[in-house]
Amino acid sequence: MALPVEILFGIYLGAITGIVPALVAGVLGFIFKYITDVTIPGLGVVVLSLAIAGINGGLLALNDETIRSSEHAPALLTAIVVILMLSLYAHAQGDKLGASVPKRISLKQLRDRTLSSDVIELVGGRGRVTVEIAGEVNDMEGYPSLPVETRSAIVEGEWTFPADLPLVELEDRLAERLRTELHLADVSVRIDEQARATVAAAPPTGALSKRVPAGKRAVSIPALVPTGIARGDLVRVLTPDLTVEGTVLAARSSGAVDAGKSGSAATPPSGEIDDGRDDARTDGGESTAATPTPAPSVAPTTTGGEGRVTVAVDRSAATKLVGADRGRVLVLSRGTRREYELTSLLRRAGKRFRKVSVVAGGPLDGHTIGELEIRETYGVAVLAARHESWTVAPGGSQSLSAGDDLFVVGSRDAIDGFAEVAR
């Protein structure tokens, strides 16, 4: 066979035979560099690669008489050279990759992932982000398929949050809002740096029995129901012979519509907890862009008055509570994140809060809160004001000047109107 043909045959043989040695050399180079920060010597790579290729145990093959005297010696020697070149190149690339990969990837680093700056909006001096649902909403294994209307509500919803939160916290907040507002049985959320969320959800729990926790029993009792009770609230039921704490599963009251809620569209006339939802899905105190709607609804709550409340209680207390003719209901504070409780209560009442700044020469500049009659004129209440320092629940004598900040609470329309005046 002619020498050029032998060399070509050797290149082909070396390329085929050298794949596995090159792969091993690259992986070992990466592992050694990543773990020990030590580079494997080239001689070691050569010996290992030739040994793996099966050429008489490595470099000794170059002195093997059978190879040197063989009629195919040029092809075999060319194959050896190709194997060495592939192995040394793969080892160099693995070593380079091992040096560039961060040595410590901790859970803290994963939790501290933040949003990309190009998806953050500045509103009132604070950053906010609107999470977009990417693709279709997936079903969760072990649950029935989501109804079409629920999928549409998730995809078309406007999910706005503060932008200074880690992605893990954003995922938890979005999952909690989906679970609470749409009454979903379970939710899984993943959000990337571009605020795109991948959601898998289980359909809303339909029957009461599905909402009763394991080991609990549901008991319904006549009571004077407080205003604003919602499903999931922690309450204490007081009877002449028993005091029981439980979680609200359902409630109905017959009181009048709460002040601040717009007619029957805000709350069902019967005061029953239903599936009405607030169209403005925001979090962290920032309002979304106003969209014309006929009559925005609020989260399902009772309106107060005589009615019935169904609570999930321990088995031991359920039997005694069933025999009670009547009880009193006290709503208990739940959790340690009080700011979230306040936000939730405001949302249930159809209220929003926003930070508003006083501009130089504006209608607020140089006046006191009392002079402006902010509550009476604009329908908003000032929760806190910063003149030189923050003052919570400021009085009418609180003076306002350019650069001061106000936290105000009220309906969406009232806050929008007041913000326009402040600007």
C-alpha positions in Angstrom: 0.0 0.0 0.0 1.4 3.5 -0.9 2.6 5.7 1.9 -0.1 8.5 1.5 -2.8 5.8 1.7 -1.2 4.4 4.8 -1.1 7.8 6.4 -4.7 8.5 5.5 -5.7 5.1 6.9 -3.7 5.9 10.1 -5.5 9.2 10.5 -8.9 7.4 10.1 -7.9 4.7 12.6 -6.5 7.2 15.1 -9.7 9.4 14.9 -11.9 6.4 15.5 -9.8 4.8 18.2 -9.0 8.1 20.0 -12.5 9.1 20.9 -12.6 7.2 24.1 -9.1 8.1 25.3 -9.8 11.8 24.5 -13.0 11.8 26.4 -11.3 10.2 29.4 -8.4 12.6 29.2 -10.8 15.6 29.1 -12.9 14.5 32.0 -9.9 13.7 34.2 -8.3 17.0 33.3 -11.5 18.8 34.4 -11.9 16.9 37.6 -8.3 17.3 38.7 -8.3 21.0 38.0 -11.7 21.7 39.5 -11.1 19.7 42.7 -7.3 20.0 43.4 -6.4 22.9 41.1 -3.6 20.7 39.8 -3.0 20.0 36.1 -2.2 16.4 35.0 1.2 16.2 33.4 1.2 15.7 29.6 3.3 12.6 29.9 0.6 11.0 32.1 -2.1 11.9 29.6 0.0 10.3 26.8 0.6 7.1 28.7 -3.0 6.8 29.8 -4.4 7.5 26.3 -2.2 5.0 24.5 -3.0 2.4 27.2 -6.7 2.9 26.7 -6.3 2.7 23.0 -4.8 -0.7 23.5 -1.4 -0.1 21.8 0.7 -2.5 23.9 0.5 -0.5 27.1 1.4 3.0 26.1 4.8 4.4 25.0 6.3 0.9 24.9 4.4 0.4 21.7 6.8 2.8 19.8 9.7 0.3 20.5 7.6 -2.8 19.7 9.4 -4.7 17.0 6.1 -6.0 15.5 5.0 -2.4 14.9 8.3 -1.1 13.5 8.7 -4.0 11.2 5.1 -4.3 10.1 4.0 -3.4 6.6 1.4 -1.2 8.2 3.8 0.6 10.5 3.1 4.1 8.9 -0.6 3.7 9.5 -0.1 2.5 13.1 2.3 5.2 14.0 0.1 7.9 12.4 -2.9 6.5 14.4 -0.8 6.8 17.6 0.1 10.4 16.8 -3.6 11.2 16.1 -4.6 9.6 19.4 -2.0 11.6 21.3 -3.1 14.9 19.7 -6.8 14.3 20.4 -6.1 13.3 24.0 -3.8 16.2 24.7 -6.3 18.7 23.2 -9.2 17.2 25.2 -7.1 17.3 28.3 -6.2 21.0 27.7 -9.9 21.9 27.2 -11.0 20.0 30.3 -8.2 21.7 32.3 -9.3 25.1 31.1 -12.9 24.4 31.9 -12.0 23.2 35.4 -10.1 26.4 36.0 -13.0 28.7 34.8 -16.0 27.0 36.6 -16.7 28.6 40.0 -15.4 26.4 42.8 -18.2 27.0 45.2 -21.8 26.9 44.0 -23.8 27.2 47.3 -27.5 27.2 48.0 -27.1 30.8 49.2 -25.9 31.8 45.7 -28.9 30.1 44.1 -31.3 31.8 46.5 -29.6 35.2 45.8 -30.4 35.1 42.1 -32.0 38.4 41.1 -33.9 39.8 38.1 -32.2 41.3 35.1 -32.3 45.1 35.3 -34.0 45.5 31.9 -37.3 44.0 33.3 -37.6 46.3 36.3 -39.9 49.3 36.1 -39.5 52.3 38.4 -42.8 53.6 39.9 -42.8 56.2 42.6 -39.1 55.8 43.2 -39.4 52.0 43.8 -38.7 49.2 41.4 -41.4 46.7 40.5 -41.6 43.8 38.0 -44.5 42.2 36.2 -44.1 38.5 36.0 -45.1 37.0 32.7 -46.4 33.4 32.4 -44.2 31.7 29.8 -45.9 29.1 27.6 -48.9 27.0 28.7 -49.7 26.3 32.3 -48.8 22.6 33.0 -50.9 20.1 34.9 -49.5 18.7 38.2 -49.0 15.0 38.3 -51.6 13.2 40.5 -54.3 15.9 40.0 -57.0 16.3 37.4 -56.4 18.7 34.5 -56.9 22.4 35.0 -60.1 24.0 33.7 -59.7 26.2 30.7 -60.9 29.3 32.6 -58.4 28.7 35.3 -55.5 28.4 32.8 -56.7 31.7 31.2 -56.9 33.4 34.6 -53.3 32.4 35.3 -51.9 33.4 31.9 -53.8 36.6 31.5 -53.4 37.8 35.1 -51.2 40.8 35.9 -48.8 39.6 38.6 -46.8 42.5 39.9 -44.2 42.4 42.7 -41.4 44.5 44.2 -38.3 44.1 42.1 -35.7 44.0 44.9 -36.6 40.4 45.9 -34.5 37.3 45.1 -36.0 35.0 42.5 -36.8 32.3 45.1 -38.9 34.8 47.1 -40.6 35.9 43.9 -41.5 32.3 43.2 -42.9 31.8 46.7 -45.0 35.0 46.4 -46.4 34.2 43.0 -47.2 30.6 44.1 -49.0 31.9 47.2 -51.0 34.4 45.3 -52.1 31.8 42.7 -53.0 29.4 45.5 -54.9 32.0 47.4 -56.7 34.0 44.7 -57.6 31.1 42.5 -58.1 28.6 45.3 -55.7 26.1 43.6 -54.9 22.9 45.4 -51.2 23.1 44.6 -48.8 25.2 42.6 -45.2 25.0 41.4 -43.5 28.1 40.0 -40.1 28.7 38.4 -39.0 32.3 37.5 -35.9 33.2 35.4 -33.9 36.4 35.3 -36.2 37.8 32.6 -39.3 37.5 34.9 -40.7 34.7 32.8 -42.5 32.2 35.0 -43.2 28.5 34.3 -46.2 27.4 36.2 -47.7 24.0 37.0 -50.9 23.9 39.0 -53.6 21.7 40.3 -57.3 22.6 39.8 -59.2 24.4 42.5 -60.5 22.4 45.4 -64.2 22.0 44.8 -65.6 20.1 47.7 -65.5 21.1 51.3 -64.0 17.7 52.3 -60.9 18.4 50.1 -60.2 21.6 52.1 -60.3 19.9 55.5 -56.7 19.1 56.7 -55.8 15.6 57.6 -56.8 14.7 61.2 -59.4 17.6 61.3 -63.1 17.8 61.2 -65.3 20.5 59.8 -68.0 21.9 62.1 -70.5 24.6 61.3 -71.9 26.8 64.1 -74.2 29.8 64.2 -72.4 33.0 65.3 -72.1 36.7 65.1 -69.6 36.7 62.2 -67.0 39.5 62.1 -66.6 41.7 59.0 -63.9 40.6 56.6 -63.5 36.9 57.4 -62.0 35.0 54.5 -61.4 31.4 53.8 -58.2 30.3 55.6 -58.4 32.7 58.5 -57.4 31.4 61.9 -60.3 32.0 64.4 -61.2 31.2 68.0 -64.8 29.9 68.5 -66.1 30.6 72.0 -69.1 28.7 73.5 -70.4 28.7 77.1 -68.6 25.4 77.6 -65.7 25.3 75.2 -63.0 27.4 73.5 -61.7 26.0 70.2 -59.3 27.3 67.6 -59.7 26.4 64.0 -59.3 27.4 60.4 -62.2 29.0 58.4 -63.4 26.8 55.6 -66.6 28.7 54.8 -68.6 31.6 56.3 -71.9 33.3 55.6 -73.2 36.5 57.2 -76.2 38.7 56.6 -74.9 42.1 57.5 -74.9 45.2 55.2 -72.2 45.8 52.7 -69.0 47.2 54.3 -68.3 50.9 54.0 -65.9 51.6 51.2 -67.1 48.8 49.0 -69.0 49.8 45.9 -72.5 48.5 46.0 -73.4 44.9 45.5 -70.6 44.4 43.0 -68.1 44.6 45.7 -69.6 42.0 48.0 -72.4 39.4 47.6 -75.6 40.7 49.2 -75.7 37.6 51.5 -72.2 38.1 52.8 -71.2 34.6 51.7 -67.6 33.8 50.8 -67.6 33.2 47.1 -65.1 33.0 44.3 -65.0 36.6 43.4 -61.5 37.9 42.8 -59.8 41.3 42.7 -58.9 42.2 39.1 -55.9 44.2 40.3 -53.3 41.5 41.2 -50.5 43.5 42.7 -48.2 43.0 45.7 -45.9 45.2 47.7 -48.0 48.3 47.7 -47.7 49.3 44.0 -50.8 49.6 41.9 -51.1 48.5 38.3 -52.0 50.6 35.3 -55.7 51.5 35.5 -57.9 49.7 33.2 -61.5 50.5 32.7 -63.7 47.9 34.3 -67.5 48.0 35.0 -67.2 47.3 38.7 -64.1 45.8 40.2 -64.7 43.0 42.8 -62.7 42.3 45.9 -61.5 39.2 47.5 -64.3 37.0 49.0 -65.0 38.0 52.5 -68.0 38.2 54.9 -69.8 41.5 55.4 -70.5 40.9 59.1 -73.6 40.1 61.1 -75.5 37.1 62.1 -74.6 34.0 60.1 -72.7 30.7 60.2 -69.0 29.9 60.1 -67.5 26.5 59.2 -64.2 25.8 60.8 -61.7 22.9 60.7 -61.0 21.8 64.3 -59.3 18.8 66.1 -61.3 15.6 66.3 -61.6 15.8 70.0 -63.1 19.3 69.9 -65.4 18.6 66.9 -67.9 16.4 68.9 -68.3 19.0 71.7 -68.6 21.9 69.2 -71.3 20.1 67.3 -73.5 20.2 70.3 -73.2 24.0 70.9 -76.2 26.1 70.0 -74.2 29.2 69.3 -70.7 30.6 69.5 -68.7 33.8 69.3 -65.9 34.1 66.7 -62.6 35.9 67.3 -60.2 36.3 64.4 -56.6 35.6 65.4 -53.4 37.1 64.0 -51.5 34.5 62.0 -47.8 34.4 61.1 -44.9 36.7 61.8 -44.9 38.6 58.5 -47.2 41.4 59.7 -46.7 43.5 56.6 -48.1 40.8 54.5 -51.1 40.5 56.8 -51.7 44.2 56.4 -51.4 44.0 52.6 -53.9 41.1 52.6 -56.4 42.9 54.7 -56.2 46.0 52.6 -56.7 44.0 49.4 -59.7 42.2 50.9 -61.3 45.6 51.7 -60.7 46.8 48.1 -57.9 49.2 49.2 -54.4 49.9 47.9 -51.5 51.8 49.3 -48.9 53.8 47.5 -45.9 56.0 48.2 -46.4 59.6 46.9 -43.8 62.3 46.8 -44.4 66.1 47.3 -43.1 68.1 44.4 -41.8 71.6 44.6 -44.5 74.2 43.8 -47.2 71.6 43.8 -50.6 71.8 45.6 -49.2 70.0 48.6 -46.0 72.0 49.0 -46.0 74.4 51.9 -49.2 73.2 53.5 -50.2 70.9 56.4 -52.2 67.8 56.2 -55.0 69.5 58.1 -55.1 72.5 55.8 -55.3 70.3 52.8 -58.1 68.1 54.3 -56.6 65.1 52.5 -59.0 62.5 53.8 -62.1 64.6 53.1 -61.0 66.0 49.8 -59.3 63.1 48.1 -60.7 60.1 50.0 -57.3 58.7 51.1 -55.7 58.4 54.5 -52.1 59.2 55.2 -50.5 56.2 57.0 -47.0 57.8 57.3 -45.2 60.9 56.3 -41.5 61.8 56.1 -40.6 65.4 56.5 -37.2 65.2 58.2 -37.9 61.7 59.7 -40.8 59.3 59.3 -43.9 59.9 61.3 -46.5 57.1 61.6 -50.2 58.2 61.5 -49.3 62.0 61.3 -51.7 64.6 62.7 -53.3 67.5 60.9 -50.4 69.7 61.9 -47.9 67.8 60.0 -46.3 70.2 57.4 -45.4 69.1 53.9 -42.7 70.4 51.7 -40.9 69.5 48.5 -39.2 66.1 48.8 -41.4 64.8 51.5 -42.8 61.3 51.1 -46.3 60.1 52.0 -47.7 56.6 52.3 -51.4 56.8 51.6 -54.2 54.2 51.5 -57.5 54.3 49.7 -59.4 52.9 46.7 -57.5 52.7 43.4 -59.4 55.6 41.9 -58.9 57.8 45.0 -55.1 57.0 45.1 -54.8 57.7 41.3 -56.5 61.0 41.7 -54.4 62.0 44.7 -51.2 61.0 42.9 -52.2 63.2 39.9 -52.7 66.2 42.3 -49.4 65.6 44.0 -47.6 65.6 40.7 
